[in-house]
Amino acid sequence: MRCPEGSWLPVCGPDDLLPGRGVAALLPDGAQAALFLDRGGRIHAIGNRDPFTGAQVLSRGLTGSADGRPFVASPLLKQRFDLLTGDCLDDPAASIPVYRVRVRDGAAGR
């Protein structure tokens, strides 16, 4: 996963992720990321902080898709966040960070 300062941070292997379930990771700056493996085999990394509550819970959210775009729904207030852009699908004024990922051994990631 690429950190905000530009360096790559090893988090886990693709085999450690289960489709539809998130994993939280602590970043060097103290922030948290949530990683997801979608049902198409792509890995997504977003900020773990729910901007509506401030809680670090998005890794525990439910995944789905809307209009062909993968999202995670916050487990607290159920707002949906696009895993590709970080935009909130339910409130255009809100968004979360999206991080680039790369997968070693030639597997494909975002």
C-alpha positions as a Markdown table, in Angstrom:
| # | Residue | x | y | z |
|---|---|---|---|---|
| 1 | Met | 0.0 | 0.0 | 0.0 |
| 2 | Arg | 1.3 | 3.5 | -0.8 |
| 3 | Cys | 1.4 | 5.8 | 2.2 |
| 4 | Pro | 0.5 | 9.5 | 2.0 |
| 5 | Glu | 4.2 | 10.4 | 2.0 |
| 6 | Gly | 4.8 | 8.3 | -1.1 |
| 7 | Ser | 6.6 | 5.2 | 0.4 |
| 8 | Trp | 5.2 | 1.7 | 0.1 |
| 9 | Leu | 4.1 | -0.1 | 3.2 |
| 10 | Pro | 3.8 | -3.9 | 3.3 |
| 11 | Val | 0.5 | -4.7 | 5.0 |
| 12 | Cys | -0.5 | -8.3 | 4.2 |
| 13 | Gly | -0.5 | -10.8 | 1.4 |
| 14 | Pro | -3.5 | -11.2 | -0.9 |
| 15 | Asp | -4.1 | -14.7 | 0.6 |
| 16 | Asp | -4.7 | -12.9 | 4.0 |
| 17 | Leu | -7.8 | -11.1 | 2.6 |
| 18 | Leu | -11.3 | -12.7 | 2.2 |
| 19 | Pro | -13.7 | -11.3 | -0.3 |
| 20 | Gly | -16.2 | -9.0 | 1.3 |
| 21 | Arg | -14.3 | -8.7 | 4.6 |
| 22 | Gly | -12.0 | -5.8 | 5.6 |
| 23 | Val | -8.7 | -5.7 | 7.4 |
| 24 | Ala | -7.5 | -2.7 | 9.3 |
| 25 | Ala | -3.8 | -1.5 | 9.2 |
| 26 | Leu | -2.0 | 1.1 | 11.2 |
| 27 | Leu | -0.1 | 3.6 | 9.1 |
| 28 | Pro | 3.2 | 5.2 | 10.1 |
| 29 | Asp | 1.5 | 8.6 | 10.8 |
| 30 | Gly | -1.0 | 7.0 | 13.2 |
| 31 | Ala | -3.9 | 7.0 | 10.7 |
| 32 | Gln | -5.6 | 3.7 | 9.8 |
| 33 | Ala | -6.4 | 2.1 | 6.5 |
| 34 | Ala | -9.0 | -0.5 | 5.6 |
| 35 | Leu | -8.1 | -3.1 | 2.9 |
| 36 | Phe | -10.7 | -5.1 | 1.0 |
| 37 | Leu | -10.6 | -7.8 | -1.6 |
| 38 | Asp | -13.7 | -7.5 | -3.8 |
| 39 | Arg | -15.4 | -10.4 | -5.4 |
| 40 | Gly | -13.6 | -9.6 | -8.7 |
| 41 | Gly | -10.2 | -10.2 | -7.1 |
| 42 | Arg | -9.2 | -6.6 | -6.9 |
| 43 | Ile | -7.7 | -5.1 | -3.7 |
| 44 | His | -8.8 | -1.7 | -2.4 |
| 45 | Ala | -7.3 | 0.4 | 0.4 |
| 46 | Ile | -9.2 | 3.3 | 1.9 |
| 47 | Gly | -9.1 | 5.3 | 5.1 |
| 48 | Asn | -10.6 | 3.4 | 8.0 |
| 49 | Arg | -12.1 | 6.5 | 9.7 |
| 50 | Asp | -15.8 | 7.1 | 9.2 |
| 51 | Pro | -16.1 | 10.8 | 8.6 |
| 52 | Phe | -19.6 | 11.0 | 10.1 |
| 53 | Thr | -18.7 | 9.5 | 13.5 |
| 54 | Gly | -14.9 | 9.8 | 13.7 |
| 55 | Ala | -14.7 | 6.1 | 14.6 |
| 56 | Gln | -12.1 | 3.8 | 12.9 |
| 57 | Val | -14.7 | 1.2 | 11.7 |
| 58 | Leu | -14.9 | 1.1 | 7.9 |
| 59 | Ser | -12.9 | -2.1 | 7.8 |
| 60 | Arg | -15.9 | -3.7 | 9.6 |
| 61 | Gly | -18.3 | -2.4 | 7.0 |
| 62 | Leu | -20.4 | -4.4 | 4.5 |
| 63 | Thr | -19.2 | -4.4 | 0.9 |
| 64 | Gly | -21.4 | -4.3 | -2.2 |
| 65 | Ser | -21.7 | -2.5 | -5.6 |
| 66 | Ala | -23.9 | 0.3 | -7.0 |
| 67 | Asp | -24.0 | 0.9 | -10.7 |
| 68 | Gly | -21.0 | -1.5 | -11.1 |
| 69 | Arg | -18.8 | 0.5 | -8.6 |
| 70 | Pro | -17.6 | -1.3 | -5.4 |
| 71 | Phe | -18.4 | 0.3 | -2.1 |
| 72 | Val | -18.2 | -0.3 | 1.6 |
| 73 | Ala | -21.1 | 0.8 | 3.9 |
| 74 | Ser | -20.2 | 2.1 | 7.3 |
| 75 | Pro | -21.3 | -0.3 | 10.1 |
| 76 | Leu | -22.5 | 2.6 | 12.2 |
| 77 | Leu | -24.7 | 5.0 | 10.1 |
| 78 | Lys | -24.6 | 2.9 | 6.9 |
| 79 | Gln | -23.2 | 5.6 | 4.5 |
| 80 | Arg | -21.7 | 4.0 | 1.5 |
| 81 | Phe | -18.2 | 5.0 | 0.3 |
| 82 | Asp | -16.9 | 4.2 | -3.2 |
| 83 | Leu | -13.8 | 2.0 | -2.9 |
| 84 | Leu | -12.3 | 3.5 | -6.1 |
| 85 | Thr | -12.7 | 7.2 | -5.4 |
| 86 | Gly | -13.5 | 7.5 | -1.6 |
| 87 | Asp | -16.6 | 9.5 | -2.4 |
| 88 | Cys | -19.6 | 9.1 | -0.2 |
| 89 | Leu | -22.5 | 7.8 | -2.3 |
| 90 | Asp | -25.0 | 9.2 | 0.1 |
| 91 | Asp | -23.6 | 12.7 | 0.8 |
| 92 | Pro | -21.5 | 14.3 | -1.9 |
| 93 | Ala | -19.9 | 16.6 | 0.7 |
| 94 | Ala | -18.1 | 13.7 | 2.4 |
| 95 | Ser | -15.2 | 11.5 | 1.3 |
| 96 | Ile | -12.4 | 9.3 | 2.6 |
| 97 | Pro | -8.8 | 8.8 | 1.5 |
| 98 | Val | -8.0 | 6.2 | -1.1 |
| 99 | Tyr | -4.6 | 4.5 | -1.2 |
| 100 | Arg | -2.8 | 2.8 | -4.1 |
| 101 | Val | -2.0 | -0.8 | -3.6 |
| 102 | Arg | 0.4 | -3.1 | -5.3 |
| 103 | Val | 0.6 | -6.8 | -5.0 |
| 104 | Arg | 3.9 | -8.7 | -5.1 |
| 105 | Asp | 4.4 | -11.9 | -7.2 |
| 106 | Gly | 2.7 | -10.5 | -10.2 |
| 107 | Ala | -0.9 | -10.6 | -8.8 |
| 108 | Ala | -3.1 | -7.6 | -9.9 |
| 109 | Gly | -4.1 | -4.9 | -7.5 |
| 110 | Arg | -5.4 | -1.3 | -7.9 |
